[in-house]
Structures are given as structure tokens and as C-alpha cells.
Amino acid sequence: MIKYLIEKEFKQLFRNSFLPKLIFIFPCMIMILMPWAANLEIKNINLNVVDNDRSVVSRHLVDKLGASTYFRLTAFPDTYDEALYGIEAGTADVILEIPHDFEKDWINGKAPRLLVAANAVNGTKGSLGGSYLSAIIGDYTRELKSEMAVRPLAGKLLPRIGISTLNLYNPTLNYKLFMVPALMVMLLTLICGFLPALNVVGEKEAGTIEQINVTPVGKFTFITAKLIPYWLIGFVVLTICFVLAWLLYGILPAGHFFTIYGFALIFLPVVSGFGLVISNHSATLQQAMFVMWFFMLVLILLSGLFTPVHSMPEWAQWITRINPLRYFVEVMRTIYLRGGGFAELLPQLGILSVFAVAANVWAVKSYRKSN
């Protein structure tokens, strides 16, 4: 019986000319556009420099800022007020004012003070712009110190201290390597969560579900037959994401694909079961869409996709503990970035298994064959 129900679901799915196209086009659009649009790296910050010193040292500092990929030197006003007008007009994001006698004070051992003024209307851009500028100035200061003659100690020159930075797991600091695995989780959630919910409610509105309700098919068999096609679709979507991540961005997991598929086998019943729960408690297609979208929006925002969980307030971090998306995002990033395996991800595996059992038991219990 379950075989015929599954065949019926596939026929019903592919009878709709739009859904099969959506299953292929939607992942392509998200994978192509989102890694560029949802990029939290701030670059090309418009910088106005007021160089009151006009010395060699100040000129080298300006050249160092211009060579950075984070800043774009847009103007060199003569006064701070002129530079401030650039911020008010929207042509500048940050102002750097170099004081008079900047080089002279440095040579004489004094500590010259630079003024950094950032437009904080966009708080992220303002804070990061000021931080980038401070980091570049600090690096330039260390360069100046290293170029100065060091004092002798016991007839020997003091050795210079060299610092080398090693970025573990993501040596090039490629933000897409952090973002793309989490986008795959979002795609699986949207497709395998919405489609089962809308399918059942659509049958309710059309009245075709009554033909199933009058048969001796059990609730467990009915729910299983409803979910299996969307689980298979989820694996197809995940495979498409793997191919697009490799073709578009050259991103391959440091771990094994089979580990990801194994966790997907647990995660897909979670979101599809949750979708069926929503459909069981919804009377119309519109109601199911609004309720599903409300929960999906909250779950995605609290998954760590855009904001790291540890950067959230403590009360929000507690809420993320009951969010299955958070654990699968951790799984995907661990496998892609660090090459983690099942042994390392056993806590996430156990929690996702509990969610899967709970969501599907709830789906079976909440389905009513008669009103």
C-alpha cells in the first residue's frame, strides 16, 4: 500500500509543471546570489583624509591606506569641516585627520594623536570602518618603530620580533566558505519544510484527501508516504548545492560527503515532519503559509546563519538550543571547514535524532482522518 501512495505523491508532484522547475531553479538562484548579497565583509569604505602635516611620514600612511582593499580614498579636503560635509552628503564614510607636526612629534618621541570620525548611521559599517582604520594605523606604527635605530644592549643590537599569523581552517579568510554551507541548510529547510505542508493543505482545500481518509490506510503509513518523496527531493537539492558550490566558488568539504548525507538523513525528517505538523493544524493554504513562514523566519535568524550564536544575548542563545537548524548549521560548517566526522559531531547527531522522532510522532498524532 505504501508503494502506491508514494507513487501517487510523485505523480501529483510532477503533474504540477511549476514545482519541478522550482526545485531546480530555487537552489541555483540562492547559491548564486546569496553568498554575494549576504556578505558581512565591509569593503570599499569611502575615506576622506585631512592631511594637515603633509610630511613624508603622513604621506606614507595615506599610501598604506590607499593600498588597502577596505578603503577607497575619495577626497583630500583641506579642513575637517570640508571632510564632514562629505559625510553629510553621503560621499564619505570615515574621516582621518592627521594633525600638524605629526612627523616632528613622532621623531621627538612624542605620541601624536590622529582623529578618526566614522559615520555610524550604519552601525556595522561605522564600527568596522573605524576598526579597520585603527588596525592599519597600528600596523604602520609598528613599521615605523622597526625602521628606527634600536638601542644597543651590551654591545649588541636588540633583535627584532617577527610575528606570523596563521588562519586555521580558512587560511584565505574567504567568507563564502563560512556562508555557503549554512545556505545549504536554509535551502533544505525551505524546500523540504514548505512543500509537504502546502501539499497536505492543498489536498484539504481540493477535497482529494477525503479519498485517502475513507480507506483503511493507517496514519503512520499515510505520513510516511507523504514524507519519503520530499526526503528524496532534499537529497537531490543537497547534491545540486554541492555541485554549485564547487563550480561557482571552488568550495569542497574538508570532510566526507557521506557524513553530510548521513546527517541530512536525520535532518530532513525534522523539517518535513514539522511542515506536516503545521499542515495538520491548518485549515487553509494561506494559513499554513503564514504560520510556516513565521516559524521558518525565526528558526533561520536564530540558526547562526547570519549572526554567530555566541554573539547573541544569553536569552537568545537559550532559545537556539531548541532550534534544529542551529545544530545542522554547526554540522555543515564543521565538515566543510574542519573535516569533522561522526565521532566529533555525536552531540549534534543525538539532538537532531530527538528532534526527528519528536516531529514525526507529533505529525502522526496530530493527523486526523475524520473531522
SULQUICOR-V739299 format. One record per residue. N is the residue number from 1. SS is DSSP state (~ for helix, > for strand, _ for the rest). PHI is phi in radians with two decimals (* if undefined). PSI is psi in whole degrees, -180 to 180 (* if undefined). Layout:
n=N ss=SS phi=PHI psi=PSI
n=N ss=SS phi=PHI psi=PSI
//
This chain:
n=1 ss=_ phi=* psi=-42
n=2 ss=~ phi=-1.14 psi=-31
n=3 ss=~ phi=-1.08 psi=-44
n=4 ss=~ phi=-1.21 psi=-35
n=5 ss=~ phi=-1.16 psi=-40
n=6 ss=~ phi=-1.15 psi=-43
n=7 ss=~ phi=-1.05 psi=-39
n=8 ss=~ phi=-1.11 psi=-39
n=9 ss=~ phi=-1.15 psi=-42
n=10 ss=~ phi=-1.13 psi=-43
n=11 ss=~ phi=-1.10 psi=-41
n=12 ss=~ phi=-1.15 psi=-36
n=13 ss=~ phi=-1.18 psi=-48
n=14 ss=~ phi=-1.44 psi=-9
n=15 ss=~ phi=-1.22 psi=-28
n=16 ss=_ phi=-1.42 psi=116
n=17 ss=_ phi=-1.23 psi=-18
n=18 ss=_ phi=-1.52 psi=-40
n=19 ss=~ phi=-1.07 psi=-46
n=20 ss=~ phi=-1.03 psi=-37
n=21 ss=~ phi=-1.16 psi=-40
n=22 ss=~ phi=-1.09 psi=-40
n=23 ss=~ phi=-1.07 psi=-30
n=24 ss=~ phi=-1.60 psi=-42
n=25 ss=~ phi=-1.27 psi=-41
n=26 ss=~ phi=-1.05 psi=-49
n=27 ss=~ phi=-1.06 psi=-37
n=28 ss=~ phi=-1.12 psi=-45
n=29 ss=~ phi=-1.12 psi=-44
n=30 ss=~ phi=-1.13 psi=-45
n=31 ss=~ phi=-1.21 psi=-27
n=32 ss=~ phi=-1.44 psi=-43
n=33 ss=~ phi=-1.59 psi=-43
n=34 ss=~ phi=-1.10 psi=-42
n=35 ss=~ phi=-1.05 psi=-23
n=36 ss=~ phi=-1.56 psi=-40
n=37 ss=~ phi=-1.32 psi=-39
n=38 ss=_ phi=-1.66 psi=50
n=39 ss=_ phi=-1.82 psi=115
n=40 ss=_ phi=-1.51 psi=3
n=41 ss=_ phi=-1.32 psi=129
n=42 ss=_ phi=-1.74 psi=116
n=43 ss=_ phi=-2.31 psi=171
n=44 ss=_ phi=0.97 psi=47
n=45 ss=> phi=-1.37 psi=127
n=46 ss=> phi=-1.29 psi=122
n=47 ss=> phi=-2.10 psi=128
n=48 ss=> phi=-1.81 psi=129
n=49 ss=> phi=-1.99 psi=124
n=50 ss=> phi=-1.82 psi=100
n=51 ss=> phi=-1.71 psi=95
n=52 ss=_ phi=-1.42 psi=-14
n=53 ss=_ phi=-1.60 psi=-43
n=54 ss=_ phi=0.92 psi=46
n=55 ss=_ phi=-1.89 psi=179
n=56 ss=~ phi=-1.15 psi=-43
n=57 ss=~ phi=-1.11 psi=-45
n=58 ss=~ phi=-1.18 psi=-35
n=59 ss=~ phi=-1.14 psi=-39
n=60 ss=~ phi=-1.14 psi=-37
n=61 ss=~ phi=-1.12 psi=-44
n=62 ss=~ phi=-1.11 psi=-41
n=63 ss=~ phi=-1.10 psi=-38
n=64 ss=~ phi=-1.16 psi=-38
n=65 ss=~ phi=-1.18 psi=-40
n=66 ss=~ phi=-1.16 psi=-29
n=67 ss=~ phi=-1.34 psi=-14
n=68 ss=_ phi=-1.30 psi=145
n=69 ss=_ phi=-1.38 psi=-8
n=70 ss=_ phi=-1.52 psi=-24
n=71 ss=> phi=-2.08 psi=150
n=72 ss=> phi=-2.22 psi=113
n=73 ss=> phi=-1.28 psi=110
n=74 ss=> phi=-1.71 psi=-30
n=75 ss=> phi=-2.79 psi=159
n=76 ss=_ phi=-2.23 psi=73
n=77 ss=_ phi=-1.12 psi=159
n=78 ss=_ phi=-1.43 psi=-27
n=79 ss=_ phi=-2.31 psi=163
n=80 ss=~ phi=-1.15 psi=-37
n=81 ss=~ phi=-1.09 psi=-39
n=82 ss=~ phi=-1.14 psi=-41
n=83 ss=~ phi=-1.14 psi=-38
n=84 ss=~ phi=-1.13 psi=-33
n=85 ss=~ phi=-1.10 psi=-34
n=86 ss=~ phi=-1.10 psi=-38
n=87 ss=~ phi=-1.17 psi=-42
n=88 ss=~ phi=-1.14 psi=-33
n=89 ss=~ phi=-1.44 psi=-10
n=90 ss=_ phi=1.51 psi=10
n=91 ss=_ phi=-1.64 psi=-5
n=92 ss=_ phi=-2.42 psi=147
n=93 ss=_ phi=-1.90 psi=-33
n=94 ss=> phi=-2.41 psi=146
n=95 ss=> phi=-2.06 psi=135
n=96 ss=> phi=-2.08 psi=119
n=97 ss=> phi=-1.91 psi=120
n=98 ss=> phi=-1.68 psi=123
n=99 ss=_ phi=-1.30 psi=168
n=100 ss=_ phi=-1.13 psi=152
n=101 ss=_ phi=1.02 psi=31
n=102 ss=~ phi=-1.10 psi=-48
n=103 ss=~ phi=-1.20 psi=-41
n=104 ss=~ phi=-1.09 psi=-45
n=105 ss=~ phi=-1.12 psi=-37
n=106 ss=~ phi=-1.14 psi=-45
n=107 ss=~ phi=-1.13 psi=-36
n=108 ss=_ phi=-1.41 psi=4
n=109 ss=_ phi=1.52 psi=5
n=110 ss=_ phi=-1.45 psi=168
n=111 ss=_ phi=-1.86 psi=95
n=112 ss=_ phi=-1.18 psi=150
n=113 ss=_ phi=-2.00 psi=128
n=114 ss=_ phi=-1.77 psi=150
n=115 ss=> phi=-1.85 psi=124
n=116 ss=> phi=-2.04 psi=119
n=117 ss=> phi=-2.10 psi=121
n=118 ss=> phi=-2.01 psi=141
n=119 ss=_ phi=-1.32 psi=110
n=120 ss=_ phi=-1.76 psi=19
n=121 ss=_ phi=-1.04 psi=-45
n=122 ss=_ phi=-1.62 psi=100
n=123 ss=~ phi=-1.04 psi=-39
n=124 ss=~ phi=-1.14 psi=-47
n=125 ss=~ phi=-1.15 psi=-40
n=126 ss=~ phi=-1.16 psi=-46
n=127 ss=~ phi=-1.20 psi=-43
n=128 ss=~ phi=-1.20 psi=-37
n=129 ss=~ phi=-1.08 psi=-44
n=130 ss=~ phi=-1.13 psi=-37
n=131 ss=~ phi=-1.19 psi=-43
n=132 ss=~ phi=-1.04 psi=-45
n=133 ss=~ phi=-1.11 psi=-43
n=134 ss=~ phi=-1.11 psi=-38
n=135 ss=~ phi=-1.15 psi=-41
n=136 ss=~ phi=-1.18 psi=-40
n=137 ss=~ phi=-1.12 psi=-42
n=138 ss=~ phi=-1.10 psi=-40
n=139 ss=~ phi=-1.14 psi=-38
n=140 ss=~ phi=-1.17 psi=-36
n=141 ss=~ phi=-1.10 psi=-42
n=142 ss=~ phi=-1.15 psi=-35
n=143 ss=~ phi=-1.12 psi=-42
n=144 ss=~ phi=-1.12 psi=-39
n=145 ss=~ phi=-1.13 psi=-39
n=146 ss=~ phi=-1.22 psi=-26
n=147 ss=~ phi=-1.42 psi=-20
n=148 ss=_ phi=-1.28 psi=151
n=149 ss=_ phi=-1.15 psi=129
n=150 ss=_ phi=-1.49 psi=150
n=151 ss=_ phi=-1.33 psi=142
n=152 ss=> phi=-1.30 psi=147
n=153 ss=> phi=-2.30 psi=113
n=154 ss=_ phi=0.99 psi=39
n=155 ss=_ phi=1.35 psi=6
n=156 ss=> phi=-2.15 psi=151
n=157 ss=> phi=-1.37 psi=141
n=158 ss=_ phi=-1.19 psi=134
n=159 ss=_ phi=-1.24 psi=148
n=160 ss=_ phi=-1.40 psi=148
n=161 ss=_ phi=-1.70 psi=120
n=162 ss=_ phi=-1.73 psi=139
n=163 ss=_ phi=-2.12 psi=126
n=164 ss=_ phi=-2.09 psi=134
n=165 ss=_ phi=-1.87 psi=131
n=166 ss=_ phi=-2.08 psi=116
n=167 ss=_ phi=-1.55 psi=108
n=168 ss=_ phi=-1.30 psi=142
n=169 ss=_ phi=1.26 psi=-26
n=170 ss=_ phi=-2.47 psi=72
n=171 ss=_ phi=-1.02 psi=-33
n=172 ss=_ phi=-1.58 psi=3
n=173 ss=_ phi=0.93 psi=43
n=174 ss=_ phi=-1.38 psi=113
n=175 ss=~ phi=-1.15 psi=-28
n=176 ss=~ phi=-1.15 psi=-31
n=177 ss=~ phi=-1.13 psi=-26
n=178 ss=~ phi=-1.51 psi=-32
n=179 ss=~ phi=-1.54 psi=-41
n=180 ss=~ phi=-1.05 psi=-46
n=181 ss=~ phi=-1.02 psi=-37
n=182 ss=~ phi=-1.24 psi=-32
n=183 ss=~ phi=-1.12 psi=-33
n=184 ss=~ phi=-1.09 psi=-39
n=185 ss=~ phi=-1.11 psi=-43
n=186 ss=~ phi=-1.09 psi=-41
n=187 ss=~ phi=-1.10 psi=-47
n=188 ss=~ phi=-1.05 psi=-39
n=189 ss=~ phi=-1.15 psi=-45
n=190 ss=~ phi=-1.19 psi=-47
n=191 ss=~ phi=-1.27 psi=-50
n=192 ss=~ phi=-1.47 psi=-5
n=193 ss=~ phi=-1.70 psi=-44
n=194 ss=~ phi=-1.30 psi=-45
n=195 ss=~ phi=-1.05 psi=-47
n=196 ss=~ phi=-1.09 psi=-38
n=197 ss=~ phi=-1.13 psi=-47
n=198 ss=~ phi=-1.23 psi=-30
n=199 ss=~ phi=-1.12 psi=-49
n=200 ss=~ phi=-1.18 psi=-43
n=201 ss=~ phi=-1.17 psi=-36
n=202 ss=~ phi=-1.07 psi=-39
n=203 ss=~ phi=-1.19 psi=-33
n=204 ss=~ phi=-1.09 psi=-47
n=205 ss=~ phi=-1.18 psi=-36
n=206 ss=~ phi=-1.34 psi=-19
n=207 ss=_ phi=1.49 psi=1
n=208 ss=_ phi=-1.31 psi=-20
n=209 ss=~ phi=-1.21 psi=-20
n=210 ss=~ phi=-1.15 psi=-27
n=211 ss=~ phi=-1.17 psi=-31
n=212 ss=~ phi=-1.37 psi=-37
n=213 ss=~ phi=-1.15 psi=-27
n=214 ss=_ phi=-1.51 psi=-4
n=215 ss=_ phi=-1.55 psi=164
n=216 ss=_ phi=-1.38 psi=14
n=217 ss=_ phi=-1.13 psi=128
n=218 ss=_ phi=-1.26 psi=161
n=219 ss=~ phi=-1.14 psi=-39
n=220 ss=~ phi=-1.12 psi=-43
n=221 ss=~ phi=-1.13 psi=-41
n=222 ss=~ phi=-1.11 psi=-47
n=223 ss=~ phi=-1.13 psi=-42
n=224 ss=~ phi=-1.08 psi=-44
n=225 ss=~ phi=-1.13 psi=-32
n=226 ss=~ phi=-1.23 psi=-35
n=227 ss=~ phi=-1.53 psi=-36
n=228 ss=~ phi=-0.96 psi=-45
n=229 ss=~ phi=-1.03 psi=-37
n=230 ss=~ phi=-1.36 psi=-27
n=231 ss=~ phi=-1.12 psi=-44
n=232 ss=~ phi=-1.12 psi=-40
n=233 ss=~ phi=-1.08 psi=-38
n=234 ss=~ phi=-1.06 psi=-40
n=235 ss=~ phi=-1.17 psi=-37
n=236 ss=~ phi=-1.12 psi=-45
n=237 ss=~ phi=-1.08 psi=-42
n=238 ss=~ phi=-1.10 psi=-40
n=239 ss=~ phi=-1.13 psi=-40
n=240 ss=~ phi=-1.06 psi=-40
n=241 ss=~ phi=-1.12 psi=-41
n=242 ss=~ phi=-1.02 psi=-46
n=243 ss=~ phi=-1.15 psi=-44
n=244 ss=~ phi=-1.16 psi=-40
n=245 ss=~ phi=-1.08 psi=-36
n=246 ss=~ phi=-1.31 psi=-45
n=247 ss=~ phi=-1.23 psi=-43
n=248 ss=~ phi=-1.46 psi=-38
n=249 ss=~ phi=-2.16 psi=-3
n=250 ss=_ phi=1.17 psi=27
n=251 ss=_ phi=-1.71 psi=123
n=252 ss=_ phi=-2.24 psi=147
n=253 ss=_ phi=-1.20 psi=143
n=254 ss=_ phi=-1.26 psi=-22
n=255 ss=_ phi=-1.68 psi=-152
n=256 ss=_ phi=-1.84 psi=144
n=257 ss=~ phi=-1.09 psi=-35
n=258 ss=~ phi=-1.13 psi=-30
n=259 ss=~ phi=-1.15 psi=-41
n=260 ss=~ phi=-1.15 psi=-44
n=261 ss=~ phi=-1.09 psi=-36
n=262 ss=~ phi=-1.11 psi=-43
n=263 ss=~ phi=-1.25 psi=-33
n=264 ss=~ phi=-1.12 psi=-33
n=265 ss=~ phi=-1.08 psi=-26
n=266 ss=~ phi=-1.58 psi=-37
n=267 ss=~ phi=-1.30 psi=-38
n=268 ss=~ phi=-1.04 psi=-43
n=269 ss=~ phi=-1.08 psi=-26
n=270 ss=~ phi=-1.14 psi=-55
n=271 ss=~ phi=-1.27 psi=-38
n=272 ss=~ phi=-1.22 psi=-38
n=273 ss=~ phi=-1.12 psi=-39
n=274 ss=~ phi=-1.15 psi=-38
n=275 ss=~ phi=-1.08 psi=-40
n=276 ss=~ phi=-1.19 psi=-34
n=277 ss=~ phi=-1.06 psi=-45
n=278 ss=~ phi=-1.07 psi=-43
n=279 ss=~ phi=-1.16 psi=-36
n=280 ss=~ phi=-1.13 psi=-29
n=281 ss=_ phi=-1.73 psi=7
n=282 ss=_ phi=-1.94 psi=142
n=283 ss=_ phi=-1.69 psi=-27
n=284 ss=_ phi=-2.26 psi=163
n=285 ss=~ phi=-1.13 psi=-39
n=286 ss=~ phi=-1.12 psi=-42
n=287 ss=~ phi=-1.10 psi=-44
n=288 ss=~ phi=-1.10 psi=-40
n=289 ss=~ phi=-1.13 psi=-45
n=290 ss=~ phi=-1.16 psi=-45
n=291 ss=~ phi=-1.16 psi=-43
n=292 ss=~ phi=-1.11 psi=-44
n=293 ss=~ phi=-1.13 psi=-38
n=294 ss=~ phi=-1.05 psi=-50
n=295 ss=~ phi=-1.18 psi=-41
n=296 ss=~ phi=-1.11 psi=-40
n=297 ss=~ phi=-1.09 psi=-44
n=298 ss=~ phi=-1.15 psi=-44
n=299 ss=~ phi=-1.11 psi=-41
n=300 ss=~ phi=-1.19 psi=-42
n=301 ss=~ phi=-1.17 psi=-29
n=302 ss=_ phi=-1.73 psi=16
n=303 ss=_ phi=-1.61 psi=-11
n=304 ss=_ phi=1.55 psi=10
n=305 ss=_ phi=-1.13 psi=-49
n=306 ss=_ phi=-1.80 psi=-37
n=307 ss=_ phi=-2.09 psi=127
n=308 ss=_ phi=-0.99 psi=140
n=309 ss=~ phi=-1.04 psi=-39
n=310 ss=~ phi=-1.24 psi=-12
n=311 ss=~ phi=-1.57 psi=-7
n=312 ss=_ phi=-1.39 psi=160
n=313 ss=_ phi=-1.02 psi=158
n=314 ss=~ phi=-1.06 psi=-38
n=315 ss=~ phi=-1.15 psi=-35
n=316 ss=~ phi=-1.23 psi=-35
n=317 ss=~ phi=-1.11 psi=-36
n=318 ss=~ phi=-1.16 psi=-37
n=319 ss=~ phi=-1.14 psi=-36
n=320 ss=~ phi=-1.13 psi=-16
n=321 ss=_ phi=-1.15 psi=-23
n=322 ss=_ phi=-1.83 psi=21
n=323 ss=_ phi=-1.88 psi=109
n=324 ss=~ phi=-1.12 psi=-27
n=325 ss=~ phi=-1.10 psi=-34
n=326 ss=~ phi=-1.03 psi=-43
n=327 ss=~ phi=-1.28 psi=-36
n=328 ss=~ phi=-1.30 psi=-32
n=329 ss=~ phi=-1.09 psi=-43
n=330 ss=~ phi=-1.07 psi=-40
n=331 ss=~ phi=-1.09 psi=-49
n=332 ss=~ phi=-1.09 psi=-44
n=333 ss=~ phi=-1.21 psi=-35
n=334 ss=~ phi=-1.15 psi=-43
n=335 ss=~ phi=-1.23 psi=-42
n=336 ss=~ phi=-1.25 psi=-41
n=337 ss=~ phi=-1.59 psi=-42
n=338 ss=~ phi=-1.96 psi=-6
n=339 ss=_ phi=1.25 psi=33
n=340 ss=_ phi=-1.16 psi=156
n=341 ss=_ phi=-2.10 psi=-172
n=342 ss=_ phi=-1.08 psi=-38
n=343 ss=_ phi=-1.09 psi=-40
n=344 ss=_ phi=-1.29 psi=-27
n=345 ss=_ phi=-1.87 psi=23
n=346 ss=~ phi=-1.05 psi=-39
n=347 ss=~ phi=-1.04 psi=-45
n=348 ss=~ phi=-1.14 psi=-37
n=349 ss=~ phi=-1.09 psi=-44
n=350 ss=~ phi=-1.13 psi=-42
n=351 ss=~ phi=-1.19 psi=-43
n=352 ss=~ phi=-1.12 psi=-35
n=353 ss=~ phi=-1.12 psi=-40
n=354 ss=~ phi=-1.11 psi=-44
n=355 ss=~ phi=-1.08 psi=-41
n=356 ss=~ phi=-1.10 psi=-46
n=357 ss=~ phi=-1.11 psi=-45
n=358 ss=~ phi=-1.12 psi=-44
n=359 ss=~ phi=-1.14 psi=-41
n=360 ss=~ phi=-1.37 psi=-33
n=361 ss=~ phi=-1.12 psi=-41
n=362 ss=~ phi=-1.11 psi=-41
n=363 ss=~ phi=-1.09 psi=-42
n=364 ss=~ phi=-1.18 psi=-45
n=365 ss=~ phi=-1.17 psi=-35
n=366 ss=~ phi=-1.44 psi=-12
n=367 ss=_ phi=-1.35 psi=130
n=368 ss=_ phi=-2.00 psi=125
n=369 ss=_ phi=-1.40 psi=-14
n=370 ss=_ phi=-2.49 psi=145
n=371 ss=_ phi=-1.69 psi=*
//
